[in-house]
Amino acid sequence: MSRKTYPPRLARVALGIRAQDLRTLTRKAWWARRWIAAVEALRLGARLGRGRQYAVSGQVTDLQLAGPRVTATVLGSRPQPYTVELTFTTPSDAALDRLAAQLRARPVLLARLLTDDLPTEVETLFAEAGCPLFPVAGTHPPYDVKMTCSCPDWAKPCKHIAAVLFLLGEEVAHHPLTLLALRGILPDDILPSETALRPLTPLTPLKPIEPLTPLTPLTPLTTPLEPLRPLEPAGDALAMLRRLGPVPFWRGIHPCQETLEKILSRQQIVARAAAGGESVDLRQ
């Protein structure tokens, strides 16, 4: 009795959204590691590796986030792409209002969120509201995220859903506010009302620039300038050096004091000659 064999079914080549740093995602911020750990805890088996490959190769051709609802289009082995839809569990309306008020009441925490940082206190606030911040996988479905895919695979989450979850992980790693949006809190919900855009005040029209007054021409000099007077020799410039004694950092062949005396005397001669308009041979 011969066993029937089937040719391998390969995914069609697509140029969709490619994951850029899945390999380094676990070395990034703590919330990125938590997201990857949550995806791996879904017990996908071999579908986890296939989903990762789908995310890297660009099989996800479209990804839309609308609050807790995520829709995506994933190209598999068939000509017709599959439709993936994820719906995240959110707290009650009262709990959402309370969470938004708590975030608005903490300026430091809110400022960190707006600069793509996620304080651990945010996860604590969601836990107190009875809703997890990250996807939670139990020992068996259903999970706290409703996942559907139009593919014929009976196992859910399938590799197409896994690819979408990996792409979401990259978005969460760069913009942790995405986590709050998936749980029902949008950025506009936590921004203070003072930050709302106000209508612009009309600008006052500029006054025409007055022409500049022409400059008065300079009067030519009639009196010649006085020649520079030769420099008077300064006092004993080496008195302090003699008082201090030998200089410890000097590494010259001749003593430091004698060398500086020659330099200073030469400098005075050159300065006098230059002040008197004489030519100076600097090579001497």
C-alpha positions in Angstrom: 0.0 0.0 0.0 1.6 3.2 -1.1 1.5 6.3 1.1 0.2 9.5 -0.5 2.6 12.4 -0.5 1.9 16.0 -1.0 4.3 18.7 -2.3 5.4 21.3 0.2 3.3 24.4 0.3 5.4 27.5 0.4 4.2 31.0 1.2 4.0 33.3 -1.8 6.6 36.0 -2.0 5.3 39.3 -0.7 6.8 42.8 -0.2 4.7 43.7 2.9 5.6 45.0 6.3 9.0 43.5 7.3 10.0 43.0 10.9 13.4 44.8 11.4 14.7 43.8 14.8 13.0 40.7 16.0 16.3 39.1 16.9 17.3 41.9 19.2 13.8 42.6 20.5 14.5 40.6 23.7 17.5 42.8 24.4 15.5 46.0 24.3 13.2 47.5 26.9 11.5 45.4 29.5 8.1 45.8 27.9 9.4 44.4 24.6 10.7 41.3 26.4 7.4 40.9 28.2 5.5 41.0 24.9 7.7 38.4 23.2 7.5 36.2 26.4 3.7 36.5 26.2 3.6 35.5 22.5 5.9 32.5 23.2 3.6 31.5 26.1 0.7 30.9 23.7 2.1 27.4 23.1 2.2 27.7 19.3 4.7 25.0 18.7 6.2 25.0 15.2 3.7 27.7 14.2 5.7 30.2 16.3 8.8 29.8 14.1 6.7 30.0 10.9 5.0 33.1 12.2 8.3 34.7 13.0 9.5 33.9 9.4 6.3 35.4 8.0 6.9 38.6 9.9 10.5 38.9 8.8 9.8 38.1 5.1 7.1 40.6 4.8 4.1 38.3 4.4 1.9 40.8 6.4 0.8 43.2 3.7 -1.5 45.4 5.8 -1.8 46.1 9.5 -4.4 48.5 11.0 -4.7 49.4 14.6 -8.0 50.9 15.8 -7.9 50.9 19.6 -8.4 47.4 21.0 -9.1 46.0 17.5 -6.3 45.0 15.1 -6.9 43.9 11.5 -4.2 42.6 9.2 -3.8 40.9 5.8 -1.4 38.1 5.6 -0.2 36.4 2.3 0.2 32.6 2.7 0.6 29.8 0.2 -2.7 30.5 -1.6 -3.3 33.3 -4.0 -6.0 34.9 -1.8 -4.5 36.5 1.3 -5.9 35.7 4.7 -7.6 38.2 7.0 -6.5 38.3 10.7 -8.4 40.1 13.4 -7.4 40.5 17.0 -9.6 42.0 19.7 -8.0 42.8 23.0 -9.9 42.6 26.3 -10.4 46.1 27.8 -11.5 47.2 31.3 -15.0 48.4 32.0 -15.9 52.0 31.0 -15.7 53.1 34.7 -12.3 51.4 35.1 -11.0 53.1 31.9 -12.1 56.5 33.1 -10.4 55.8 36.4 -7.2 54.7 34.7 -7.1 57.7 32.5 -7.6 60.0 35.5 -4.8 58.3 37.4 -2.4 58.7 34.5 -3.3 62.4 34.1 -2.8 63.0 37.8 0.8 61.8 37.6 2.8 64.3 35.4 6.1 62.4 35.7 4.6 59.1 34.7 2.6 60.8 31.8 5.8 62.5 30.6 7.6 59.2 30.4 4.8 57.7 28.4 4.8 60.5 26.0 8.6 60.1 25.5 8.2 56.4 24.6 9.0 55.0 28.0 6.8 52.7 30.0 7.0 52.9 33.8 6.2 49.7 35.7 3.6 51.5 37.6 1.4 51.5 34.5 1.1 47.7 34.6 0.3 47.9 38.3 -2.6 50.3 37.6 -4.0 48.0 35.0 -3.7 45.0 37.3 -5.7 46.9 40.0 -8.3 47.7 37.3 -8.7 43.9 36.7 -7.2 43.9 33.2 -3.7 42.7 32.2 -1.5 45.1 30.2 0.2 42.3 28.2 -1.5 39.3 26.5 -2.1 36.5 29.0 -2.1 32.9 27.9 -3.8 30.4 30.1 -3.3 26.6 30.0 -5.7 26.4 27.1 -7.8 28.8 25.0 -9.7 31.1 25.2 -7.1 33.8 25.8 -7.7 37.4 26.9 -7.3 38.3 23.2 -9.9 37.1 20.7 -8.0 35.9 17.6 -9.6 34.9 14.3 -8.0 34.1 10.9 -9.6 33.2 7.6 -7.1 30.4 6.9 -8.2 26.7 7.0 -5.8 25.9 9.9 -7.9 24.5 12.8 -5.4 25.6 15.4 -5.7 29.1 16.7 -3.5 31.1 17.0 -2.1 30.1 13.6 1.2 31.2 12.0 -0.6 34.1 10.4 -1.8 35.4 13.8 1.7 34.8 15.2 3.2 37.0 12.4 0.8 39.8 13.3 1.7 39.5 17.0 5.4 39.7 16.2 4.9 42.9 14.2 2.8 44.3 17.0 5.7 43.5 19.4 8.0 45.7 17.3 5.5 48.5 17.4 5.1 48.1 21.2 8.9 48.1 21.6 9.2 51.5 19.9 6.0 53.1 21.1 4.7 51.6 24.4 1.6 53.8 24.2 0.4 51.2 21.7 -0.1 48.9 24.7 -2.5 51.3 26.3 -4.3 51.8 23.0 -4.8 48.0 22.7 -6.4 48.1 26.1 -8.8 51.0 25.3 -6.9 54.1 26.4 -5.9 56.3 23.5 -3.3 59.2 23.8 -6.1 61.8 23.7 -7.7 60.2 26.8 -4.7 60.8 29.0 -3.6 64.2 27.8 -4.7 67.1 30.0 -7.4 69.3 28.6 -5.0 72.3 28.6 -3.1 70.6 25.8 -6.0 70.7 23.4 -5.3 72.7 20.3 -6.6 76.2 20.5 -7.5 78.4 17.5 -4.6 80.6 16.5 -4.7 84.3 17.3 -4.5 86.4 14.1 -1.1 87.9 13.7 -0.7 91.7 13.8 0.3 92.9 10.3 3.9 94.0 10.1 4.7 97.6 9.6 6.6 98.6 6.4 10.3 98.9 6.9 11.5 102.5 6.8 14.4 103.2 4.5 17.7 103.4 6.2 19.4 106.8 6.7 22.4 107.0 4.4 25.7 106.9 6.3 27.8 110.0 6.6 31.1 109.6 4.7 34.2 109.5 6.8 36.4 112.5 7.0 39.9 111.8 5.7 42.7 112.1 8.2 44.7 115.3 8.0 47.0 114.8 10.9 49.6 112.1 10.6 49.7 109.4 13.2 52.4 109.6 15.8 55.1 106.9 15.5 55.1 104.2 18.0 57.4 104.7 20.9 59.9 102.0 21.6 59.0 99.6 24.4 60.7 100.3 27.7 62.4 97.3 29.1 60.3 95.7 31.8 61.6 94.9 35.2 63.5 91.8 36.0 61.1 89.2 34.5 63.2 86.3 35.9 63.1 87.5 39.5 60.3 85.0 40.4 62.1 82.2 38.5 65.3 82.8 40.5 63.3 82.8 43.7 61.6 79.5 42.9 64.8 77.8 42.0 65.2 74.9 39.5 62.1 74.1 37.5 61.3 70.3 37.9 59.6 70.0 34.5 62.5 71.5 32.5 64.1 68.9 30.1 66.4 71.2 28.1 70.1 70.8 27.7 71.0 74.3 29.1 69.6 75.6 32.4 66.1 76.9 32.2 67.0 80.3 33.7 69.8 81.0 31.2 67.6 79.9 28.3 64.8 82.2 29.3 67.1 85.1 29.8 68.4 84.8 26.3 64.9 84.5 24.9 63.6 87.6 26.8 66.6 89.7 25.8 66.2 88.8 22.2 62.5 89.6 22.4 63.2 93.1 23.7 65.7 93.8 21.0 63.3 92.7 18.3 60.4 94.7 19.8 62.5 97.9 19.9 63.6 97.4 16.3 60.1 96.7 15.1 58.7 99.8 17.0 61.4 102.0 15.4 60.6 100.8 11.9 63.9 98.9 11.5 64.2 95.7 9.7 64.8 92.7 11.9 66.5 89.5 11.0 64.5 86.9 12.8 67.0 84.2 11.9 69.6 85.3 14.3 
